[in-house]
Each structure stands twice: as structure tokens, then as C-alpha cells.
Amino acid sequence: MHVDFTHQTRLLLGLYEVEIAGHCKRLMRRSKGGFDIGANAGYYSLIIAKQTGGPVVAVEPVAENISEMQENFDKNDYPLTAIKALVGAAVSDDMTTLDQLALDYFRPDFIKMDIEGGEVDALKGGRQLIEQHRPHMVIEVHSEALEAECRKFLAQYDYKISRVDPRKWMPEERVDAYNGWIICEGFPG
């Protein structure tokens, strides 16, 4: 069993990715439910559920993470749904899209996305949802090119986009040299 005390202590104390916490809370406050795309163990899923008071669909492709996530969900009384799948540009055996999730569950007002480079494909698979509903989004980006592609895609829908860099104090270990988030303010409703 691998235990990462630094990471888990940050989760426990609410210090994990604290640089985007204020943005998430502000956008979630105006939301009725959300999607957590790349949910891992469900940390953000629980935050979304608590902040919005609405349902959350958490999508994660890794079976071990789904098991841990479901354990976390079972300890809470929020309306949380865990789905094992990838999110991309088209539906297939092991992949779904944002548009399909919206049809199967509900139209989210907030989406958190961290899928290690698949963000542009996921956005393309949510074209109808984005065009018609414009949910707020917080997207983790892992390269300048990926960030530029996300910005270009969302610009056609009049999103207000800002960037948040990882903090310099007590920095978290990151695999990618380029890392940060884009805060995408939409117009859900």
C-alpha cells in the first residue's frame, strides 16, 4: 500500500489545489449540480455536491479509483453517481461524451475537468451542451498547446477565461513541467 502523507494531508486540511478553491466556490455558488470529469477518488465531486446542493456525476476511467471513490461517496449523503469511463469526442465502448452525460443525467451548471491531455476532445464531445447551456468550467491544463486549444474552442462560445498558475509556496508535485488551470465562466441557465 502506497501512502502519500503530503498529498493526503493537503486533502484532509483543505489545502489541495487551494489556488483554485475560491474560483470553484464562486462558480459553484451559482450552480445547481455538476460533472467531475477525471474524478480520481472523488475529492472535487464531494466539494461540488456540498457547494451546489445538487447532483454530481463523477467520471473516472481507472477501476481502483472508482472503488475508492465509491467508498468515499458511501460515507456521504450527497446525490453522487460514479461512472467508469473515459470522456472524449465520441461515444464508444469505454468512452462517453459530455453531451451524452447531459442526456443521460442532467445538464450541469459546473464542470471540473482534469483528464491528462484529453480536455480538447472532451470539449468537442460537449459541443451541444456548451453551445446551449454554457456551464462554468475549471479545466486543468498540462501544456501550452493544450491550453491554447481549449481557449480557442471555448472562445467561440463567449466564455470569459482566466488562467491560474500553481502556487509557489508549498508547491505540489506535478508530473508535467507546464501545469495550471483555466477558469471558464459561462452563462448556465
C-alpha positions as CSV (number, residue, x, y, z in Angstrom):
1,M,0.0,0.0,0.0
2,H,1.4,3.4,-1.0
3,V,0.6,6.2,1.4
4,D,1.4,9.8,0.3
5,F,1.3,11.8,3.5
6,T,2.0,15.1,1.9
7,H,-0.9,14.7,-0.6
8,Q,-3.3,13.2,1.8
9,T,-2.6,15.8,4.5
10,R,-3.4,18.5,2.0
11,L,-6.7,16.8,1.1
12,L,-7.5,16.5,4.8
13,L,-6.7,20.1,5.6
14,G,-8.4,21.5,2.5
15,L,-5.0,22.7,1.1
16,Y,-5.1,20.6,-2.1
17,E,-5.0,22.9,-5.1
18,V,-6.0,25.8,-2.9
19,E,-5.1,28.2,-5.6
20,I,-8.4,27.4,-7.5
21,A,-10.6,26.9,-4.4
22,G,-12.0,30.5,-4.5
23,H,-12.8,30.3,-8.2
24,C,-14.5,26.9,-7.8
25,K,-16.6,28.1,-4.8
26,R,-17.6,31.3,-6.6
27,L,-18.7,29.5,-9.7
28,M,-20.4,26.6,-7.8
29,R,-22.4,29.0,-5.7
30,R,-24.3,29.9,-8.8
31,S,-24.7,26.3,-9.9
32,K,-27.3,23.6,-9.3
33,G,-25.1,20.5,-9.9
34,G,-22.1,19.4,-11.8
35,F,-19.8,16.9,-13.5
36,D,-16.4,15.9,-12.2
37,I,-14.5,14.6,-15.2
38,G,-11.4,12.8,-14.2
39,A,-12.7,12.4,-10.7
40,N,-10.0,10.2,-9.3
41,A,-11.1,9.4,-5.7
42,G,-14.0,12.0,-5.7
43,Y,-12.5,14.9,-3.8
44,Y,-13.9,17.5,-6.1
45,S,-17.1,15.6,-6.5
46,L,-17.8,15.9,-2.8
47,I,-16.9,19.6,-2.9
48,I,-19.3,20.2,-5.9
49,A,-22.1,18.4,-4.2
50,K,-21.6,20.3,-0.9
51,Q,-21.3,23.7,-2.6
52,T,-24.2,23.3,-5.1
53,G,-26.5,21.2,-3.1
54,G,-27.3,19.4,-6.3
55,P,-26.4,16.1,-8.0
56,V,-22.9,15.3,-9.2
57,V,-21.8,12.8,-11.9
58,A,-18.2,11.7,-11.4
59,V,-16.5,10.1,-14.3
60,E,-13.2,8.2,-13.9
61,P,-11.6,5.5,-16.1
62,V,-9.4,3.8,-13.5
63,A,-11.2,0.9,-11.7
64,E,-9.1,1.3,-8.5
65,N,-10.1,5.0,-8.3
66,I,-13.7,4.1,-8.9
67,S,-13.6,1.7,-5.9
68,E,-12.1,4.3,-3.6
69,M,-14.4,7.0,-4.9
70,Q,-17.5,4.8,-4.2
71,E,-16.2,4.2,-0.7
72,N,-15.9,8.0,-0.2
73,F,-19.4,8.6,-1.7
74,D,-21.0,5.9,0.5
75,K,-19.8,7.8,3.6
76,N,-21.8,10.9,2.5
77,D,-25.4,11.7,1.9
78,Y,-25.0,13.7,-1.3
79,P,-26.6,12.7,-4.6
80,L,-23.4,11.3,-6.2
81,T,-23.1,9.0,-9.2
82,A,-19.7,7.3,-10.1
83,I,-19.2,6.2,-13.7
84,K,-16.3,4.2,-15.1
85,A,-15.5,5.7,-18.5
86,L,-13.2,8.0,-20.5
87,V,-14.7,11.2,-21.7
88,G,-13.9,12.2,-25.3
89,A,-15.1,13.4,-28.6
90,A,-17.4,10.4,-29.4
91,V,-19.2,7.6,-27.7
92,S,-17.7,4.1,-27.9
93,D,-17.5,1.0,-25.7
94,D,-15.4,2.6,-22.9
95,M,-15.9,6.3,-23.8
96,T,-18.7,8.7,-23.3
97,T,-19.1,12.4,-24.1
98,L,-20.2,15.5,-22.2
99,D,-23.3,15.7,-24.4
100,Q,-24.2,12.0,-23.7
101,L,-23.8,12.5,-19.9
102,A,-26.1,15.5,-20.1
103,L,-28.7,13.5,-22.0
104,D,-28.4,10.5,-19.6
105,Y,-28.3,12.5,-16.3
106,F,-28.8,16.3,-16.4
107,R,-27.3,19.5,-17.8
108,P,-24.6,20.6,-15.4
109,D,-24.0,24.2,-14.4
110,F,-20.4,23.4,-13.4
111,I,-17.8,21.1,-14.8
112,K,-14.4,20.3,-13.3
113,M,-12.1,18.6,-15.8
114,D,-8.7,17.0,-15.3
115,I,-8.1,14.2,-17.8
116,E,-4.4,14.4,-18.5
117,G,-4.4,15.9,-22.1
118,G,-7.9,14.7,-23.3
119,E,-9.6,18.0,-22.5
120,V,-10.0,19.3,-26.0
121,D,-11.6,16.1,-27.2
122,A,-13.9,16.2,-24.2
123,L,-14.9,19.7,-25.0
124,K,-15.6,18.7,-28.6
125,G,-17.8,15.9,-27.3
126,G,-19.7,18.5,-25.4
127,R,-20.3,20.9,-28.2
128,Q,-24.2,20.8,-27.9
129,L,-24.1,21.2,-24.1
130,I,-21.6,24.1,-24.3
131,E,-23.4,25.8,-27.1
132,Q,-26.9,25.6,-25.5
133,H,-26.1,25.8,-21.8
134,R,-22.6,27.2,-21.3
135,P,-21.7,25.6,-18.0
136,H,-18.9,27.1,-15.8
137,M,-15.7,25.1,-16.1
138,V,-12.4,24.7,-14.3
139,I,-10.0,22.8,-16.6
140,E,-6.6,21.6,-15.6
141,V,-4.1,22.0,-18.5
142,H,-0.8,20.2,-18.9
143,S,0.8,22.0,-21.9
144,E,0.7,25.5,-23.5
145,A,-0.6,23.9,-26.7
146,L,-3.5,22.2,-24.8
147,E,-4.4,25.4,-23.1
148,A,-4.3,27.3,-26.4
149,E,-6.6,24.7,-28.0
150,C,-9.1,24.8,-25.1
151,R,-9.1,28.6,-25.2
152,K,-9.7,28.7,-28.9
153,F,-12.5,26.2,-28.7
154,L,-14.3,28.0,-25.8
155,A,-13.8,31.5,-27.3
156,Q,-16.4,30.7,-30.0
157,Y,-18.9,30.4,-27.2
158,D,-18.0,33.7,-25.5
159,Y,-16.5,32.2,-22.3
160,K,-14.7,34.6,-20.0
161,I,-11.4,32.7,-19.5
162,S,-8.6,33.4,-17.0
163,R,-5.5,31.3,-16.0
164,V,-4.4,30.3,-12.6
165,D,-0.9,29.1,-12.1
166,P,0.2,26.6,-9.4
167,R,1.2,28.2,-6.2
168,K,4.9,28.8,-5.4
169,W,4.6,28.3,-1.6
170,M,4.2,24.7,-0.5
171,P,4.1,23.6,-4.2
172,E,2.5,20.3,-5.1
173,E,4.5,17.7,-7.0
174,R,3.4,17.8,-10.7
175,V,4.3,15.3,-13.4
176,D,4.2,17.9,-16.2
177,A,6.5,20.9,-16.4
178,Y,3.7,23.0,-17.6
179,N,0.6,22.9,-15.4
180,G,-2.2,25.2,-14.4
181,W,-5.9,25.8,-14.7
182,I,-8.2,27.8,-16.9
183,I,-11.3,29.2,-15.2
184,C,-14.0,29.4,-17.8
185,E,-17.0,31.5,-16.8
186,G,-20.1,30.6,-18.8
187,F,-23.7,31.5,-18.7
188,P,-25.6,28.5,-17.4
189,G,-29.4,28.7,-17.3
